[in-house]
Amino acid sequence: MCSLPVPQEPLRRVAVTGGTHGNEMSGVYLVRQWLRTPVDLQRPSFSAVPVLANPAATAVCRRYIGRDLNRTFTSTFLTSKATPDELYEVTRARELNHLLGPKNSSQAFDFILDLHNTTANMGTCFILNVTDTFAMHLCHYLQLQNSEPPSRVLVIEASEDTTFSVDSVAKHGMTVELGPQPQGVLRADLFSRMRSLVASVLDFIELFNQGAAFPAFEMEVYKFLGCMDFPRSEDGDLAGMVHPQLQDQDFEPVQPGAPIFQLFSGEDMLYEGDSTMYPLFINEAAYYEKNIAFMKSKKLTVSIPALPVLTPNPTPLT
Amino acid sequence: MCSLPVPQEPLRRVAVTGGTHGNEMSGVYLVRQWLRTPVDLQRPSFSAVPVLANPAATAVCRRYIGRDLNRTFTSTFLTSKATPDELYEVTRARELNHLLGPKNSSQAFDFILDLHNTTANMGTCFILNVTDTFAMHLCHYLQLQNSEPPSRVLVIEASEDTTFSVDSVAKHGMTVELGPQPQGVLRADLFSRMRSLVASVLDFIELFNQGAAFPAFEMEVYKFLGCMDFPRSEDGDLAGMVHPQLQDQDFEPVQPGAPIFQLFSGEDMLYEGDSTMYPLFINEAAYYEKNIAFMKSKKLTVSIPALPVLTPNPTPLT
C-alpha cells in the first residue's frame, strides 16, 4: 500500500458531514445548526460546507432506509449504472460523490470530516486510513488540543479500491465517533464536545493553509484487526451477551483466557486469541445485524513524517 | 376513583410480557429464554406464561410497526370493529386482549408483568396504578428483596376506562422499567437484574397464594404529574437539548429556577414551576416523537392497607 500524497496546496474545499447514519444525533443537529449559521464553519482561508448526508434516514430517525450509506462508497456502487429500483442509499451515494468527489479524482474535495455517534463506551475516537499523513497530523493536533477526556485513534489499512465510507470520497478525510449515546438521543455533553472538535479540525486546516510547520512525531494508535461475532445458536439467534466484565471496557486490554461472553445458559466464553487484544465498539447497537459483538485491535506506535510547509498565500490587499 | 378489589383467591393466571416495544432487548431475550425453558416461570401454585407481545416489531428491532402497542389497550381500540387496513398493533392488541383478557372482565388474567427498558438513567422503576393494592404490596416486597441498587415506584392515577397499557388488560399488573440501556442493545447486567426481579415477582405471588400475611405499610412513591416538551422553534424542530445538569438526574429534585434545557443558541432555560419537581424518563429516545423531554412527578408517602390473608389450599394428596 502506498501513502496518500500530502497536500501541496492549501485546502479550500472542505466538508463536514453529519447524519450519515440518521439516528446518530450529534452530527444531525450540528449540521442543522451550521446550515442556519454557516459562519461557524468559516476560517480566513476557506469555508467548510455542512452536509446532511442521509436526509431520508434522518427524517425517520433510522440508521438507513435501504442499506448502510457508510458502506456504499465503493467503486462498484459509485460507477454502476443507475436503475429505477435501486436502494435509496445507492442513489444518495452517487449524489454525494457528485457533490464532494468524484472519488479518486483531482476534482474531489480536499477533506471530509464525517460525524458519528456510537452506543459503545468509545469516548472520543478518530478513525482514519493510516496512510493519510495529513489526517494523522490532524489527530495529533486534536489530541494535544483536547487531552481530557482522552481521544483515541483507530487506524484502518485499506487500499483506495476497498474504502467504502463517506470520507473516502475526498482526497483526505476522517471519521469522528463519540459515545456512548443511544440512537435517537441528543446529549448536550456530546454535542458540545463534537462542536469543539470540529472547530479544532478547522483550526488545524487553517494553520496548515497559513504555512504552519508540523514536524514528525510518534503516536499510539489502535490498528483494526477484525470483528468478533456473538455466540449463536444453530439457528443463528444470539446464544449469549457481551460479558459484564467486557461491557464498557472499550480500548482496555483483553488477555487470552479472559471472559468475553456470558451465555444464556450461564456459562462464560473466554477469549481464545494468543495475544493481548484491544476491543472496540463493544456492544454497539447497529452492529448486531452485521454480526459484530466488538472489533478487535492491537495497540502500536507509528512514526509519522513531517508535513511539508506551505508557502503562505499573501493576504490580499484591500 | 375507586380501588381495585384485592384478590380473594390465589392468582393462577399470570403472564410475563416482553417485547411490547420491539427494541427493548432485556424483555425480548428473557421471554425467548422462557419460551425454551418454561420451568423458570413455574411455582408450586401456578405457572406464569411468557408472551412476546409485539413479534413483528421485535423481528425488525423497532419500537413498533404502525403505532405504539403500549398505548393501544383502550376500550376504543379493543372494542372497535376490525378492518382489513388497520395498523398491525391494533390487531395485535385485540389478539392479546383475547389471550390475556378480555380487559375488565372476570375472565381476564389475574396478573400481567410487562418488561421494559429505557435509555434514561431510571435504574429500576416499577410503574403501576396507585389503586392496585396488590401491586403496591408487590413493589414493597421487591424493594425489600432488592435494595441495591434502589428501585423506585412511579404511580399513575387512571380510571379503568383510560388505561392503555398491556398490563391494564389483567385484573392486576405492573410495568418494570430498567435503564439506562440503548435501544437494540442487550446488556448482561440489566438482563440479570430483570431476570432476578421477575423471579421475585413470582415468589411474591406464590407467598400470597400460600396464605402469607402482608400487613399495612407506608411507602415513598413518585406520582406522575405530566410531561415537559423540549424547547422548539416556530416550525416545530428542537431548539435545544436537555441541560447537562439535568441529564441522567432522574428522580433527583429540581427546584424552581434550575436549568432544564440548553438552547442551541447557548442560552439556558430554567424550570418555571413553583415547587420542587422530580423528573423521570429524562431524554428517553422513544419520547422525542411524543414531544416529551421528561416526565414530571412529585414525591409523596402513601399508606397501603394490609392484604387479606388467603386460606392456604391444602396440598393435594398423591
Chai-1 contact restraints between the chains, C-beta under 6 A:
chainA,res_idxA,chainB,res_idxB,connection_type,confidence,min_distance_angstrom,max_distance_angstrom,comment,restraint_id
A,Q33,B,F264,contact,1.0,0.0,6.0,A-B,restraint_1
A,T119,B,P182,contact,1.0,0.0,6.0,A-B,restraint_2
A,T119,B,V185,contact,1.0,0.0,6.0,A-B,restraint_3
A,P182,B,T119,contact,1.0,0.0,6.0,A-B,restraint_4
A,P182,B,P182,contact,1.0,0.0,6.0,A-B,restraint_5
A,P182,B,A285,contact,1.0,0.0,6.0,A-B,restraint_6
A,Q183,B,Q183,contact,1.0,0.0,6.0,A-B,restraint_7
A,G184,B,A285,contact,1.0,0.0,6.0,A-B,restraint_8
A,V185,B,T119,contact,1.0,0.0,6.0,A-B,restraint_9
A,V185,B,N283,contact,1.0,0.0,6.0,A-B,restraint_10
A,V185,B,A285,contact,1.0,0.0,6.0,A-B,restraint_11
A,L186,B,M241,contact,1.0,0.0,6.0,A-B,restraint_12
A,A188,B,M241,contact,1.0,0.0,6.0,A-B,restraint_13
A,A188,B,P244,contact,1.0,0.0,6.0,A-B,restraint_14
A,A188,B,Q262,contact,1.0,0.0,6.0,A-B,restraint_15
A,D189,B,P244,contact,1.0,0.0,6.0,A-B,restraint_16
A,M241,B,L186,contact,1.0,0.0,6.0,A-B,restraint_17
A,M241,B,A188,contact,1.0,0.0,6.0,A-B,restraint_18
A,P244,B,A188,contact,1.0,0.0,6.0,A-B,restraint_19
A,P244,B,D189,contact,1.0,0.0,6.0,A-B,restraint_20
A,Q262,B,A188,contact,1.0,0.0,6.0,A-B,restraint_21
A,F264,B,Q33,contact,1.0,0.0,6.0,A-B,restraint_22
A,N283,B,V185,contact,1.0,0.0,6.0,A-B,restraint_23
A,A285,B,P182,contact,1.0,0.0,6.0,A-B,restraint_24
A,A285,B,G184,contact,1.0,0.0,6.0,A-B,restraint_25
A,A285,B,V185,contact,1.0,0.0,6.0,A-B,restraint_26
